[in-house]
Amino acid sequence: MHENRKIYESNLEAQLAQWKAEIDVLKAKVRRAEVDAKVNYDQTIDAMQRKHDEAAKRLRSLKAASDDAWEGMKASTEKVWTEFKALFQDSNKKS
């Protein structure tokens, strides 16, 4: 009886050790996923910041444009605005 108990307890310890190792693997996967997600967010934020800067520059140019140039600049400004909105919509779909 005593030998069966030791075998049983040893099997339980082995199973616990295996589960612990599997939990550690899962934790590592989560950390990797967190890093990947952070990289993706950083890239999205960088793209959005660049587009924001471009939109702000276009707006400043639009505001400073003569009446004759304003109409032509309006189309390119709207294009940047549309691209910027698309970035926001894409990022909201991903999050």
C-alpha positions as CSV (number, residue, x, y, z in Angstrom):
1,M,0.0,0.0,0.0
2,H,2.8,2.4,0.9
3,E,4.5,1.8,-2.5
4,N,1.2,2.6,-4.3
5,R,0.9,5.8,-2.4
6,K,4.4,6.9,-3.3
7,I,3.8,6.1,-7.0
8,Y,0.5,7.9,-6.9
9,E,2.0,11.0,-5.3
10,S,4.9,10.9,-7.7
11,N,2.6,10.8,-10.6
12,L,0.7,13.8,-9.3
13,E,3.9,15.7,-8.8
14,A,5.0,14.9,-12.3
15,Q,1.6,16.1,-13.6
16,L,1.8,19.3,-11.6
17,A,5.3,19.9,-13.0
18,Q,4.1,19.3,-16.5
19,W,1.2,21.7,-16.0
20,K,3.5,24.3,-14.6
21,A,5.7,24.1,-17.7
22,E,2.6,24.4,-19.9
23,I,1.5,27.5,-17.9
24,D,5.0,29.0,-18.3
25,V,4.8,28.4,-22.1
26,L,1.4,30.1,-22.2
27,K,2.7,33.1,-20.2
28,A,5.6,33.4,-22.7
29,K,3.1,33.3,-25.6
30,V,1.0,36.1,-23.9
31,R,4.1,38.2,-23.4
32,R,5.1,37.8,-27.1
33,A,1.5,38.6,-28.1
34,E,1.6,41.7,-25.9
35,V,4.9,42.8,-27.6
36,D,3.5,42.1,-31.0
37,A,0.4,44.1,-30.2
38,K,2.4,47.0,-28.9
39,V,4.5,47.0,-32.0
40,N,1.4,47.0,-34.1
41,Y,-0.1,49.9,-32.0
42,D,3.1,51.8,-32.2
43,Q,3.2,51.5,-36.0
44,T,-0.4,52.6,-36.3
45,I,0.2,55.5,-34.0
46,D,3.2,56.5,-35.9
47,A,1.3,56.4,-39.2
48,M,-1.5,58.4,-37.6
49,Q,0.9,61.0,-36.3
50,R,2.5,61.4,-39.7
51,K,-0.9,61.8,-41.3
52,H,-2.0,64.2,-38.6
53,D,1.1,66.3,-39.2
54,E,0.5,66.2,-43.0
55,A,-3.2,67.3,-42.4
56,A,-2.2,70.1,-40.2
57,K,0.4,71.3,-42.7
58,R,-2.3,71.2,-45.5
59,L,-4.7,73.1,-43.3
60,R,-2.1,75.8,-42.7
61,S,-1.4,76.0,-46.4
62,L,-5.1,76.1,-47.2
63,K,-5.6,78.9,-44.7
64,A,-2.7,80.9,-46.2
65,A,-3.7,80.3,-49.8
66,S,-4.9,83.0,-52.0
67,D,-8.5,82.8,-53.2
68,D,-7.3,81.6,-56.6
69,A,-5.2,78.8,-55.2
70,W,-7.6,77.8,-52.4
71,E,-10.0,75.8,-54.6
72,G,-7.1,73.7,-56.0
73,M,-5.6,73.1,-52.6
74,K,-9.0,72.1,-51.2
75,A,-9.1,68.9,-53.2
76,S,-5.6,67.8,-52.0
77,T,-6.5,68.7,-48.4
78,E,-9.7,66.6,-48.6
79,K,-7.7,63.7,-49.9
80,V,-5.4,63.9,-46.8
81,W,-8.5,64.2,-44.5
82,T,-10.1,61.1,-46.2
83,E,-6.8,59.1,-45.7
84,F,-6.6,60.2,-42.1
85,K,-10.2,59.2,-41.4
86,A,-9.5,55.8,-43.0
87,L,-6.6,55.3,-40.6
88,F,-8.9,55.9,-37.6
89,Q,-11.5,53.6,-38.9
90,D,-9.0,50.8,-39.6
91,S,-7.4,51.2,-36.2
92,N,-10.9,51.0,-34.5
93,K,-11.7,47.8,-36.4
94,K,-8.4,46.2,-35.2
95,S,-8.8,47.1,-31.5
